[in-house]
């Protein structure tokens, strides 16, 4: 199995290895690449300073058996920013999200055509190690999914599966990830307690900590706050804004106000097609497509 090589420049205090000493991250240099491109002719829509790309899909189609769920998706996702995917139920945004770390592979009869690139490498190449891919591209689901283990073991799980046995490293990583997920102060004195005893909002932040513990570069979030109360939702949103300094985040949301609050870029999907994508402020206040305007103003969806 082949591993997609990590960028040599990817290093930060948020992502140390067992043998590395944490160092402060340096800002990524701007590149000539536009961060996002629309489906229609691949038109550039950034409207401002460009940033390096992390993920790109080219003429991507996706099928569940004979049913086609996505049609010719061309989308470029920038590094260390939040990109929101919006659209009505069943429009394909979650299918697209799950394709970015091959979570759809577990569904029998699925297939795709086109390119899905991470750091310019095809993640669907036949020799790709999918387990290694999912360590680099983590996933947080709509419903919190803590394991029936202690709080500590939930975060340590990925490291143990990877064969890491260094107790000090595991302890330091668990603490770091719980701090990053804004949960440490609430659980530091009860790490041996069951994760199932946490509140819904705490469980979702625990799942984020668990995803961070595998040292990812990308976090995929499928409506991570949809089942939470307003206070817990606000904490998750604040956390996402903090995490984007070190991670590329792609989030599916039905909450357009949430997309406006936390994302720099927004992509609007409808009936399996990417209708429009661009800077969030531009797309919400001056959409190019009437279909986008109709959705944002509540005429359908």
Residue pairs with C-beta under 8 A, 6 or more apart in sequence:
1 127
1 128
1 129
1 132
2 125
2 127
2 128
2 129
3 128
3 129
3 132
4 118
4 119
4 121
4 123
4 128
4 132
4 133
4 136
5 119
5 121
6 119
6 136
6 217
7 119
9 28
10 217
11 20
11 23
11 25
12 23
12 24
12 25
12 246
13 22
13 23
13 24
13 25
13 246
14 25
14 176
14 180
14 212
14 246
14 247
15 215
15 217
15 246
16 22
17 215
18 164
18 166
18 169
25 245
25 246
28 51
28 52
28 79
28 80
29 52
30 49
30 50
30 51
30 52
31 50
31 51
31 52
31 53
32 50
33 50
33 51
33 52
33 53
33 76
34 44
34 45
34 46
34 50
34 76
35 46
35 50
35 51
35 53
35 76
35 77
35 78
35 81
35 265
36 44
36 45
36 46
36 75
36 76
36 77
36 78
36 83
36 265
36 267
36 277
36 278
37 43
37 44
37 45
37 74
37 75
37 76
37 277
38 44
38 45
38 74
38 274
38 276
38 277
38 278
39 72
39 73
39 74
39 75
39 273
39 274
39 275
39 276
39 277
42 74
45 276
45 277
45 278
45 279
45 282
46 278
46 279
47 278
47 279
47 282
48 279
51 78
51 79
51 80
51 81
52 78
52 79
53 76
53 77
53 78
53 79
54 77
54 78
54 79
54 80
54 118
54 119
54 217
54 218
54 248
55 75
55 76
55 77
55 100
55 116
55 117
55 118
55 218
55 248
55 250
56 75
56 76
56 77
56 115
56 116
56 117
56 120
57 73
57 74
57 75
57 96
57 99
57 114
57 115
57 116
57 117
58 74
58 114
58 115
58 117
59 72
59 73
59 74
59 113
59 114
59 115
60 70
60 72
60 73
60 74
60 75
60 96
60 99
60 112
60 113
60 114
60 115
60 116
61 68
61 70
61 71
61 72
61 73
61 112
61 113
61 114
62 68
62 69
62 70
62 92
62 95
62 96
62 99
62 104
62 110
62 111
62 112
63 69
63 110
63 111
63 112
64 107
64 109
64 110
65 109
65 110
68 272
69 92
69 95
69 272
70 92
70 95
70 96
70 99
70 112
70 272
70 273
71 272
71 273
72 114
72 273
73 96
73 114
73 273
73 274
74 274
75 96
75 267
75 274
75 277
77 83
77 248
77 250
77 265
78 248
78 264
78 265
79 248
80 244
80 245
80 246
80 247
80 248
81 244
81 248
81 249
81 263
81 264
81 265
82 240
82 241
82 244
82 249
82 250
82 251
82 262
82 263
82 264
82 265
83 249
83 250
83 251
83 263
83 264
83 265
83 266
83 267
84 251
84 252
84 253
84 258
84 259
84 262
84 263
84 265
84 266
84 267
84 280
85 93
85 96
85 97
85 250
85 251
85 252
85 253
85 266
85 267
85 269
86 93
86 252
86 253
86 254
86 256
86 259
86 266
86 267
86 268
86 269
86 295
87 93
87 268
87 269
87 270
87 275
87 295
87 301
88 270
88 295
88 300
88 301
89 254
89 301
91 269
91 270
91 271
91 272
92 269
92 271
92 272
92 273
93 252
93 267
93 269
94 222
94 252
95 104
96 269
97 220
97 222
97 250
97 252
98 104
98 139
98 220
98 222
99 112
99 116
100 116
100 118
100 123
100 137
100 218
100 220
100 250
101 123
101 133
101 134
101 137
101 138
101 139
101 218
101 220
102 123
102 124
102 130
102 133
102 134
103 134
103 139
104 110
104 112
105 130
112 124
115 122
115 124
116 122
116 123
116 124
117 123
118 133
118 136
118 137
118 218
122 128
123 133
123 137
134 214
135 158
135 162
135 214
135 215
135 216
136 215
136 216
136 217
136 218
137 216
137 217
137 218
137 220
138 211
138 212
138 214
138 216
138 218
138 219
138 220
139 211
139 219
139 220
139 221
139 222
140 204
140 207
140 208
140 211
140 219
140 220
140 221
140 222
140 224
141 207
141 222
141 224
142 222
142 223
142 224
142 226
142 227
143 227
144 200
144 203
144 204
144 206
144 207
144 227
145 207
146 154
146 195
146 196
146 198
146 203
146 206
146 207
146 210
147 153
147 154
147 157
147 195
148 194
148 195
148 196
149 157
149 194
149 195
150 191
150 192
150 193
150 194
150 195
151 178
151 187
151 190
151 191
151 192
151 193
151 194
151 195
151 198
151 206
152 174
152 191
152 192
154 195
154 206
154 209
154 210
155 173
155 174
155 177
155 178
155 206
155 209
155 210
155 213
156 170
156 173
156 174
156 213
157 210
157 213
158 210
158 213
158 214
159 169
159 170
159 173
159 213
159 214
160 170
162 214
164 170
173 213
174 191
174 209
174 213
175 184
175 188
177 209
177 210
177 212
177 213
178 184
178 187
178 188
178 206
178 209
180 209
180 212
180 242
180 243
181 205
181 206
181 208
181 209
181 212
181 239
182 205
182 235
182 238
182 239
182 242
183 202
183 205
183 206
183 209
186 202
187 193
187 198
187 202
195 203
195 206
198 206
199 232
200 227
200 228
200 229
200 232
201 228
201 229
201 231
201 232
201 233
201 235
201 236
204 224
204 225
204 228
204 232
204 236
205 235
205 236
205 239
208 219
208 224
208 236
208 239
208 243
211 219
212 219
216 247
217 247
217 248
218 247
218 248
218 249
218 250
219 243
219 247
219 248
219 249
219 250
220 250
220 251
221 240
221 249
221 250
221 251
221 252
222 251
222 252
223 251
223 252
223 253
223 254
224 236
224 251
225 232
225 233
225 236
225 237
225 253
225 255
225 258
226 253
226 254
226 255
228 236
233 258
237 258
237 261
237 262
240 249
240 251
240 262
241 262
243 249
251 259
251 262
251 263
253 259
256 284
256 296
259 266
259 280
259 284
260 280
260 281
260 284
263 280
264 279
264 280
265 277
265 278
265 279
265 280
266 277
266 278
266 279
266 280
266 283
266 284
267 274
267 276
267 277
268 274
268 275
268 276
268 277
268 283
268 287
268 289
268 291
268 292
268 295
269 275
270 291
270 295
275 289
275 291
275 292
276 283
276 287
276 288
276 289
276 291
276 292
277 283
278 288
283 292
283 296
284 296
287 293
287 296
294 300
295 301
